[in-house]
Amino acid sequence: MTIRRPNDPELVEFASQVGSDGPVTVAGGRTRWTLGGEVDPEARVVSAPTGIVEYQPAEMVVTVRAGTTVDELHTALVAHGQITALPERQGLLPDQRGTVGGAVAVGENRLDRLGRGSVRDAVLQVRYISAEGEVVTGGGPVVKNVSGFNLPKLLVGSLGTLGIVAEVVLRTNPLPPVQRWLVGRHVDPTRVRSLLYRPGAVLWNGTDVWVLVEGHEGDVDDETAKLASLGEFAPSEPPPTPPHRHFLTPAEAAQADQRFTGEFLASIGVGTVFADVPAGPRVADPVAAQVAQRAKSLFDPTGRLNPGRSLGV
Ligand SMILES: Cc1cc2nc3c(=O)[nH]c(=O)nc-3n(C[C@H](O)[C@H](O)[C@H](O)COP(=O)(O)OP(=O)(O)OC[C@H]3O[C@@H](n4cnc5c(N)ncnc54)[C@H](O)[C@@H]3O)c2cc1C
């Protein structure tokens, strides 16, 4: 469902900053700024509005302006025992914090994607500024709202090349009361995955397996006891993540040791592999490439949104 609601003064003001003419780019926390290529230096830089607009813990949805940091959003949600699937700051300086809009535009998932779900599934509604400088709303603020073209899903991962995200409605997740990272050596990660009931994460570097066991304390103890049948597991911190992301199938990730000779960390059951080597150029599926080009020319006929960024298809 796509409706135009140009009635929110702050969004209308943001739309007028974006305008309808000339190259424009939007900056968040710049934690993934060069992803997809260098932006045209001539592009005007704008920043999305900030703040939490509405949070209904009982409904498990939150409406937030895109310039808000994920850190700030999660601090507000954690106070109600909730969180979202958006990735947050990992050990960077306080002024290097990713924003909600950046997280949606980039579409990277958290390390605990198994437990928290994907960014794409978390975005229920998006309000963005189109290339024509209009406020456009896509999707709906309720979990069950599947009618027509799914704009929110299209904008996730589009690197700001289809529209400038101003506000999103996100599904929230309950934060498990207990989360316990454990590490075991020389155990089969796929057996770990199938043995446990909904682990938050199963991560494997070819030798060690890190498991995020979560839930109520008794359940976490039971799951921890189950793991002992596979080998010795000890309490741990989450593992370090190599810098480069590779998109594989879950089956390929479970055999990542055959593909990577250096450091890697495979997310079992998900497919993402973080490695010390960058992913090679993606072989574009010709149909997907055509669809992407067609979408770009429909959403941004003059190529003014984030010129220079490419989605790699
Ligand atoms: C393994 C891993 C590690 C991570 N580590 C960190 C970390 O250390 N620190 C951290 O803060 N985050 C981290 N993240 C999260 C991630 O980097 C950010 O949440 C997000 O992807 C980038 O947000 P940003 O605001 O910095 O975007 P930016 O780097 O500012 O922008 C990235 C791209 O998105 C576009 N964009 C930004 N805002 C919008 C918008 N409103 N509408 C449309 N396009 C937009 C930009 O133009 C640019 O093309 C990590 C994620 C993962 C999966």
The ligand as a Tripos MOL2 file, in Angstrom:
@<TRIPOS>MOLECULE
LIG
   53    58     1     0     0
SMALL
NO_CHARGES

@<TRIPOS>ATOM
      1 C1         29.0570   -7.0490   11.8340 C.3       1 LIG1
      2 C2         28.5280   -5.6520   11.9960 C.ar      1 LIG1
      3 C3         29.2850   -4.7250   12.6410 C.ar      1 LIG1
      4 C4         28.7840   -3.4470   12.8250 C.ar      1 LIG1
      5 N1         29.5550   -2.5660   13.4960 N.ar      1 LIG1
      6 C5         29.0590   -1.3500   13.7440 C.ar      1 LIG1
      7 C6         29.8050   -0.4370   14.4940 C.ar      1 LIG1
      8 O1         30.9000   -0.7540   14.9360 O.2       1 LIG1
      9 N2         29.2700    0.7850   14.7510 N.ar      1 LIG1
     10 C7         28.0270    1.1210   14.3040 C.ar      1 LIG1
     11 O2         27.5590    2.2240   14.5980 O.2       1 LIG1
     12 N3         27.3080    0.2770   13.5670 N.ar      1 LIG1
     13 C8         27.8020   -0.9400   13.2870 C.ar      1 LIG1
     14 N4         27.0650   -1.7990   12.5740 N.ar      1 LIG1
     15 C9         25.7700   -1.3530   12.0860 C.3       1 LIG1
     16 C10        25.8050   -0.6860   10.7430 C.3       1 LIG1
     17 O3         27.0550   -0.2780   10.3090 O.3       1 LIG1
     18 C11        24.9250    0.5490   10.8240 C.3       1 LIG1
     19 O4         23.8060    0.2780   11.5850 O.3       1 LIG1
     20 C12        24.3550    0.9600    9.4990 C.3       1 LIG1
     21 O5         24.4180   -0.1110    8.6060 O.3       1 LIG1
     22 C13        25.0180    2.1720    8.9490 C.3       1 LIG1
     23 O6         24.4360    3.2750    9.6010 O.3       1 LIG1
     24 P1         25.0170    4.7150    9.4260 P.3       1 LIG1
     25 O7         24.0340    5.6400   10.0170 O.co2     1 LIG1
     26 O8         26.4190    4.7900    9.9480 O.co2     1 LIG1
     27 O9         25.0280    4.8650    7.8440 O.3       1 LIG1
     28 P2         26.0600    5.7020    6.9670 P.3       1 LIG1
     29 O10        27.4010    5.0450    6.9920 O.co2     1 LIG1
     30 O11        25.9930    7.1380    7.3040 O.co2     1 LIG1
     31 O12        25.4230    5.4800    5.5310 O.3       1 LIG1
     32 C14        25.4920    4.2330    4.8820 C.3       1 LIG1
     33 C15        24.6790    4.3440    3.5810 C.3       1 LIG1
     34 O13        23.2930    4.4830    3.9050 O.3       1 LIG1
     35 C16        22.7880    5.6810    3.3430 C.3       1 LIG1
     36 N5         21.8440    6.2630    4.2850 N.ar      1 LIG1
     37 C17        22.0930    6.7260    5.5420 C.ar      1 LIG1
     38 N6         20.9670    7.2150    6.0770 N.ar      1 LIG1
     39 C18        19.9910    7.0470    5.1680 C.ar      1 LIG1
     40 C19        18.6080    7.3910    5.1250 C.ar      1 LIG1
     41 N7         18.0060    8.0120    6.1250 N.pl3     1 LIG1
     42 N8         17.9070    7.0870    3.9990 N.ar      1 LIG1
     43 C20        18.5050    6.4880    2.9490 C.ar      1 LIG1
     44 N9         19.8060    6.1550    2.9300 N.ar      1 LIG1
     45 C21        20.5400    6.4370    4.0240 C.ar      1 LIG1
     46 C22        23.9820    6.5780    3.1340 C.3       1 LIG1
     47 O14        23.7570    7.5610    2.1440 O.3       1 LIG1
     48 C23        25.0440    5.5520    2.7470 C.3       1 LIG1
     49 O15        24.9380    5.2110    1.3910 O.3       1 LIG1
     50 C24        27.5210   -3.0770   12.3480 C.ar      1 LIG1
     51 C25        26.7780   -4.0130   11.6560 C.ar      1 LIG1
     52 C26        27.2570   -5.2940   11.5100 C.ar      1 LIG1
     53 C27        26.4210   -6.3060   10.8090 C.3       1 LIG1
@<TRIPOS>BOND
     1     1     2 1
     2     2     3 ar
     3     2    52 ar
     4     3     4 ar
     5     4     5 ar
     6     4    50 ar
     7     5     6 ar
     8     6     7 ar
     9     6    13 1
    10     7     8 2
    11     7     9 ar
    12     9    10 ar
    13    10    11 2
    14    10    12 ar
    15    12    13 ar
    16    13    14 ar
    17    14    15 1
    18    14    50 ar
    19    15    16 1
    20    16    17 1
    21    16    18 1
    22    18    19 1
    23    18    20 1
    24    20    21 1
    25    20    22 1
    26    22    23 1
    27    23    24 1
    28    24    25 2
    29    24    26 1
    30    24    27 1
    31    27    28 1
    32    28    29 2
    33    28    30 1
    34    28    31 1
    35    31    32 1
    36    32    33 1
    37    33    34 1
    38    33    48 1
    39    34    35 1
    40    35    36 1
    41    35    46 1
    42    36    37 ar
    43    36    45 ar
    44    37    38 ar
    45    38    39 ar
    46    39    40 ar
    47    39    45 ar
    48    40    41 1
    49    40    42 ar
    50    42    43 ar
    51    43    44 ar
    52    44    45 ar
    53    46    47 1
    54    46    48 1
    55    48    49 1
    56    50    51 ar
    57    51    52 ar
    58    52    53 1
@<TRIPOS>SUBSTRUCTURE
     1 LIG1         1 GROUP 0 **** ****
